[in-house]
Amino acid sequence: MKLTISRADLMRALSHVQSVVERRNTIPILSNVRLQAKEGSLSLSATDMDLEINETVPATVQTVGATTAPAHTLHDIVRKLPEGGNVEMILEGAGAMMTVKSGRSTFKLSCLPVSDFPELGKGEMDVNFSVPASSMRDLIDKSRFAMSADETRYYLNGIYVHAAKHNGVDVLRAVATDGHRLARFQMPLPEGASKMPGVIIPRKTVGELRKLLEEAADNVKIGLSENKIRFAVDHIEMTSKLIDGTFPDYEKVIPNDNNQLIEVDSKAFSQAIDRVSTISSEKTRAVKIAINGKGMTLSAQSPDSGSATEEIEINNDNVALEIGFNSRYLLDITQQIDTQSCRMALADGTGPTIIQDSSDESALYVLMPLRV
């Protein structure tokens, strides 16, 4: 194998694929990136056995071939090379050592056989459809903060994506919950997605996909099988195993009879929560909300730090109640509301509260209260 590639192209591809590789690996081949040189291109692949990223970039290939090299070491080498140059990669002899050259720098890296590298991305997908990259970004951003990190309830450690109906309209819906809060986001069901099964996309996959979407401008092609999901973004393909578990019936958590409605300026509300919560105790992060007439008073107190209160206006004078929330959870939700107004639907001071953007019903959030 012998090829020349621009440092910028190689750096970009390595930064995508190497993030999948765990820093500590008991299986040596999983610490490596697979390099496949074909005519006019270099393909890079990395996997942790649950997630695989494959990216193809242009290269001038003198001799086709393939090998695997230490992913993080190669990434660090390329990162430290001068910008604007080219990188030459040469695999000779028995293929146990690869030479990396750029300018006056020369590195030799130990390689492992390509035959040892596991294949996760092979196989056909039963369901295939496309989603605009901007919509996929919204789907992730509006729901992932509510994913659980509790490994004992592994089926909550991701986003549940499925086809559903909303007011008689077919939608693609994403749901995440950790038992304290729930986030639900939906968009029109893409063509070809009607037969998709309900799937739970793992936390790590969600994070890596969001990084790839940062640069994506067009559509994301999605393929689904019984236990895998594949995302194709530009010249990058990511395949992931799905969480093998049953997501709970989230519809039971969303209250139907919360008839006490208030609307509040979303930015003012979010900033007030942030300020008042400075005083709240580290353990509970509790903020109390007292609604009375046309005003809302937010307050927090701590035996160590003191107390804080702030008043903001609301637009409903018929609601009077007190309720407490975890300020961090409340901030996570209010920061997702992009427009000027936020709507809260409450029942009383002890039941779950629904929070939505007043002018966009695609996202719905449910937050359990705290005793304060």
C-alpha positions in Angstrom: 0.0 0.0 0.0 1.3 3.4 -1.0 -0.6 6.7 -1.1 -0.4 10.4 -0.7 -3.3 12.4 0.9 -3.7 16.0 2.0 -3.2 16.5 5.7 -6.5 18.4 6.0 -8.6 15.5 4.5 -6.8 12.9 6.6 -7.2 14.9 9.8 -10.9 15.5 9.3 -11.6 11.8 8.6 -9.4 10.6 11.5 -11.2 13.0 13.9 -14.5 11.4 13.0 -13.5 7.8 13.2 -11.1 7.7 16.1 -13.7 9.1 18.5 -15.4 5.7 18.4 -12.2 4.0 19.7 -12.1 3.4 23.4 -8.9 4.6 25.1 -8.5 1.4 27.0 -9.0 -1.8 25.1 -8.5 -5.4 26.0 -8.8 -6.4 22.4 -5.8 -4.9 20.5 -7.4 -4.7 17.1 -10.2 -2.5 18.5 -7.5 0.2 19.2 -6.8 0.4 15.5 -8.2 2.2 12.5 -8.6 0.2 9.3 -7.1 1.9 6.3 -8.2 0.7 2.8 -6.5 2.3 -0.2 -8.4 1.9 -3.5 -8.0 3.8 -6.7 -8.4 7.5 -6.0 -9.6 7.1 -2.4 -8.7 6.0 1.2 -11.4 4.5 3.4 -10.9 4.7 7.2 -13.0 2.5 9.6 -13.1 2.2 13.4 -15.3 0.2 15.7 -15.9 -0.7 19.4 -18.0 -3.8 18.3 -21.2 -1.8 19.0 -20.6 1.2 16.7 -18.7 1.5 13.5 -17.8 4.6 11.5 -16.5 4.4 7.9 -15.3 7.5 6.0 -13.9 7.7 2.5 -11.7 10.6 1.4 -9.8 11.4 -1.9 -6.2 10.2 -2.1 -3.6 9.7 -4.7 -3.0 5.9 -4.5 0.1 4.5 -6.1 -0.4 1.0 -4.7 -3.7 -0.3 -3.4 -3.8 -2.2 -0.2 -5.1 -2.3 3.4 -3.8 -2.4 7.0 -4.8 -1.3 10.5 -2.8 1.2 12.6 -3.2 2.6 16.1 -6.1 5.1 15.8 -5.2 7.6 18.6 -1.5 7.6 17.8 -2.1 8.2 14.1 -4.6 10.9 14.9 -2.1 12.6 17.3 0.6 12.4 14.6 -1.5 14.0 11.9 -2.9 16.6 14.3 0.7 17.8 15.1 1.8 18.0 11.5 2.0 21.4 9.8 -1.2 22.6 8.1 -1.4 22.7 4.3 0.9 19.8 3.6 0.5 16.2 2.3 0.9 12.9 4.2 2.5 9.9 2.5 1.6 6.4 3.9 3.6 3.4 2.9 3.1 -0.3 3.9 5.9 -2.6 2.7 7.1 -6.1 3.1 5.1 -8.3 5.4 2.9 -5.4 6.4 3.8 -5.3 10.1 5.0 -1.7 9.9 3.6 1.4 8.2 5.7 4.5 7.4 4.0 7.9 7.7 5.9 10.8 6.1 5.2 14.5 5.9 7.8 17.2 5.1 10.9 16.3 7.2 8.9 14.1 9.7 8.9 10.3 9.4 7.0 7.9 11.7 6.8 4.1 11.8 3.7 2.5 13.2 3.1 -1.1 14.2 0.2 -2.6 12.3 -2.2 -5.5 12.8 -3.7 -7.7 10.1 -6.8 -6.5 8.3 -8.3 -10.0 8.6 -8.6 -9.5 12.4 -10.7 -6.3 12.1 -14.4 -7.0 12.9 -17.1 -6.2 10.3 -20.2 -4.5 11.9 -21.5 -2.6 8.9 -22.1 -5.5 6.5 -25.6 -6.6 5.5 -28.7 -5.2 4.0 -31.2 -3.0 5.8 -34.9 -3.9 5.8 -36.2 -0.3 6.0 -34.6 2.6 4.3 -35.6 6.3 4.3 -34.1 9.8 4.3 -34.4 12.7 6.8 -33.2 16.3 6.3 -30.0 16.9 8.3 -31.5 19.9 10.0 -34.5 17.8 11.1 -32.2 15.1 12.4 -30.3 17.7 14.4 -33.5 18.9 15.9 -34.6 15.4 16.7 -31.4 14.8 18.7 -31.1 18.2 20.3 -34.7 18.3 21.5 -34.6 14.9 23.2 -31.1 13.6 24.1 -30.7 15.7 27.3 -33.5 13.5 28.9 -31.7 10.2 28.2 -30.8 8.2 31.3 -27.3 7.4 32.4 -28.4 4.7 34.8 -26.9 1.4 33.5 -29.4 -0.7 35.6 -32.2 0.6 33.3 -30.2 0.2 30.1 -33.3 0.5 27.9 -33.5 4.2 28.9 -29.8 4.8 27.9 -30.8 6.1 24.4 -33.5 7.7 22.2 -36.6 5.7 21.3 -37.5 6.4 17.7 -40.6 5.0 16.1 -43.5 5.7 13.7 -46.6 7.0 15.4 -49.8 9.0 14.7 -50.6 12.4 16.1 -54.1 13.9 15.5 -54.5 11.4 12.6 -51.2 12.4 11.0 -48.3 9.9 10.6 -45.2 11.2 12.4 -41.6 10.0 13.1 -41.3 10.4 16.9 -38.3 10.4 19.2 -38.7 10.0 23.0 -36.1 10.0 25.8 -36.7 9.8 29.6 -34.7 9.2 32.8 -37.7 8.9 35.0 -37.6 12.5 36.2 -38.3 14.2 32.8 -39.4 13.1 29.4 -38.7 14.7 26.0 -40.8 13.9 22.9 -40.1 15.3 19.5 -41.9 14.5 16.3 -41.8 15.4 12.6 -43.7 14.3 9.5 -43.1 10.6 8.8 -40.5 10.3 5.9 -41.4 8.3 2.8 -40.4 4.7 3.3 -40.5 4.8 7.2 -44.0 3.5 7.7 -42.9 -0.1 8.4 -40.0 0.8 10.7 -39.9 -1.0 14.0 -39.6 1.0 17.2 -35.8 1.2 18.0 -33.7 2.5 20.9 -30.6 4.2 19.6 -27.7 4.0 22.2 -26.4 7.1 23.9 -22.9 6.9 22.3 -24.3 6.5 18.8 -26.5 9.6 19.4 -23.5 11.6 20.4 -21.3 10.5 17.5 -24.1 11.1 15.0 -24.7 14.6 16.3 -21.0 15.4 15.7 -21.2 14.2 12.1 -24.4 16.2 11.6 -22.6 19.4 12.5 -21.1 19.6 9.0 -23.9 17.9 7.1 -25.9 20.1 4.8 -28.3 17.7 3.0 -30.1 14.5 3.9 -29.3 11.7 6.2 -30.0 8.3 4.8 -31.2 5.9 7.5 -31.3 2.1 7.2 -32.8 -0.2 9.8 -32.7 -4.0 10.4 -33.8 -6.0 13.4 -30.8 -5.2 15.5 -28.8 -2.5 13.7 -29.2 1.1 12.4 -27.1 2.7 9.7 -26.7 6.5 9.0 -25.1 7.7 5.8 -24.1 11.4 6.0 -22.2 12.8 2.9 -19.2 10.4 2.5 -19.5 9.0 6.0 -21.4 5.8 7.0 -22.1 4.9 10.6 -23.5 1.6 11.7 -24.6 0.8 15.3 -26.2 -2.0 17.2 -29.5 -1.1 18.8 -30.4 -1.5 22.5 -32.0 -4.8 22.9 -34.8 -3.9 25.3 -38.4 -2.7 25.6 -38.9 1.1 26.0 -41.7 1.8 28.6 -45.1 3.0 27.6 -44.3 6.7 27.7 -47.8 7.8 26.8 -48.9 6.9 30.3 -46.5 9.5 31.7 -47.9 12.4 29.7 -50.9 13.9 31.6 -54.1 14.6 29.7 -55.9 16.8 32.3 -53.4 19.5 33.0 -55.9 22.4 32.6 -54.1 25.3 34.4 -52.2 27.0 31.6 -49.7 29.9 31.8 -47.4 31.5 29.2 -44.1 33.1 30.1 -41.3 34.8 28.1 -39.0 31.8 27.5 -35.7 33.8 27.6 -36.7 35.7 30.8 -37.9 32.4 32.4 -34.7 30.6 31.6 -32.4 33.4 32.8 -34.4 33.8 36.0 -34.1 30.0 36.7 -30.4 30.2 36.1 -29.9 33.2 38.4 -32.0 31.9 41.3 -30.6 28.4 41.1 -27.2 29.8 42.0 -28.3 29.6 45.7 -30.1 26.2 45.5 -28.4 23.3 47.4 -26.1 21.2 45.4 -28.0 18.0 46.4 -31.5 18.9 45.2 -31.0 21.9 43.0 -34.5 22.8 44.0 -36.3 26.0 42.8 -39.8 26.8 44.0 -42.2 28.5 41.6 -45.2 30.4 43.1 -47.8 31.5 40.6 -50.4 34.0 41.8 -52.3 36.4 39.6 -50.2 37.8 36.8 -46.9 37.1 38.4 -44.6 34.2 39.0 -42.0 34.2 41.8 -39.0 31.9 41.6 -37.2 31.2 44.8 -34.4 29.0 46.2 -32.7 28.7 49.5 -29.8 26.8 51.0 -28.7 26.4 54.6 -25.1 27.3 53.5 -25.6 30.0 50.8 -28.8 31.9 51.8 -31.8 32.6 49.6 -32.8 34.2 46.3 -36.1 35.3 44.7 -37.0 36.8 41.4 -40.3 37.8 39.9 -41.4 37.6 36.2 -44.6 38.3 34.4 -47.0 35.7 33.1 -50.1 36.1 30.9 -52.8 34.2 32.9 -54.3 35.6 36.0 -56.5 32.5 36.9 -53.7 30.2 38.1 -52.6 30.1 41.7 -50.3 27.3 42.9 -46.9 26.5 44.2 -44.6 23.8 42.7 -40.9 22.9 42.9 -38.5 21.6 40.3 -34.9 20.5 39.9 -33.5 23.7 38.4 -31.0 21.7 36.1 -33.8 19.7 34.6 -36.0 22.8 34.1 -33.1 24.7 32.5 -32.4 21.8 30.1 -36.0 22.1 28.9 -36.3 25.9 28.7 -33.0 26.1 26.7 -34.6 24.0 24.0 -37.4 26.6 23.4 -36.3 28.8 20.5 -39.1 31.2 20.2 -40.3 34.0 22.6 -43.0 32.2 24.5 -43.1 29.1 26.7 -46.3 27.4 27.7 -46.7 25.4 30.9 -49.7 23.1 31.6 -50.1 22.3 35.3 -52.6 20.3 37.3 -51.4 21.1 40.9 -48.3 21.3 42.9 -47.7 17.5 43.0 -48.3 16.3 39.5 -46.2 16.3 36.3 -46.0 19.5 34.3 -46.1 19.8 30.5 -43.8 22.4 29.0 -43.9 23.4 25.3 -42.9 26.1 22.9 -46.1 28.2 22.5 -45.8 28.4 18.7 -44.3 25.0 17.9 -45.9 21.8 19.1 -43.3 19.4 17.6 -41.5 19.1 20.9 -43.2 18.3 24.2 -41.6 18.0 27.6 -42.8 16.5 30.9 -41.2 17.3 34.2 -41.8 15.7 37.6 -42.0 18.1 40.5 -39.9 18.2 43.7 -41.1 18.7 47.2 -39.9 22.1 48.4 
